[in-house]
């Protein structure tokens, strides 16, 4: 029976071997071209992530305001 530690060691060895095999098969020129082509995609992803974080922040703030209004209205309803 393999332990968790054994499986982690096997995973590390396999990952090292696979990465080495991939790097030996792909010429550096191709990796350079791929990285150059991926730069605009990475930039777009960063912008999307910022926009999403902004939108979530706005929604959280609006939700907080609505919760406060509901609390006030519930309190006023209890008083009456």
Beta strands, then each sheet from edge to edge (+ up, - down):
end
